[in-house]
């Protein structure tokens, strides 16, 4: 049976979910073959105990406001 295997950079701590870190990750590109964009997992503090997610931390700028987005790449039952 085939199973998906997700390579992750591990979890982020709650204090690491911020606009500054999201900008640092965005600006550290280029990403491509052999150098994947950072992907984080283990967001138990953000989801139900029975779900696991893998996400990218992205800056969000709209109408002069700055925020952080978690772009969910994978989601599955734990």
N, C-alpha and C positions, 0 to 999 in steps of 0.2 A: 504494500500500500504506500502511496506517495504522501508525504507530509511536507508542508511549507516550513522552511527554516528561515527565521528572521535574524539578521545580524544587527545588533544594537550597540549603541555607545553607553548603555546602562541607564539608570534612572537619574533624574534631576531632583535636587532637594527643593523644597518649597521656596526658599529664599533665592533660588536660581531662576525662577520664572519671572523674569523682568525684561523690560524693554531694552535695556543696555545689552544684556546677553543675547537677546534675539538679534539685535543689530550687528553685534560682533560675529555671530554665526553667519548671517546673511552676507556680510562684507568679506568673509574669509574665503569666498569662492575663488577660483572656479571648481565646480564639482563635475565629476564625469567618471568614465570607466576607470576602475582601479582606485578611485578616490570619491567614495560615495558621500553625499550630503549627510550630516549628522542625523541619526535617528535614535530617539530615546524611548524607553519603555518603563514599565513598573509604576504607572501613575495611579497607584492604589488610592491615594488621597483624593483623586479626581473622579474615580469611577466606583461602581459597586464592587463588592468583594469578589463577585463571580465573573468579572470581566477583566481581560488584559488588553492593553492597547499599546501600539507603537505610534509615535507622533514626532513631528518636527516643530521646533519652536520658531515662530515667525513674528517679525514686527508688523504692527498694523497702524497705519497712519491715515486718518480720515478727518477732514474738516478741522485740521489743527490739533486734533487729539492723538495721543500716542498710547497704544495698548499692545498687549501680547496675544497672539493667536496660537493655539495648538492645532496643527493640521494633522488630523488623524489619518494614518496610512494603513493601519491594520487594527482589527478589533475581533476578539474571539472570547469564548467562554473559557475561564481558567480551569 
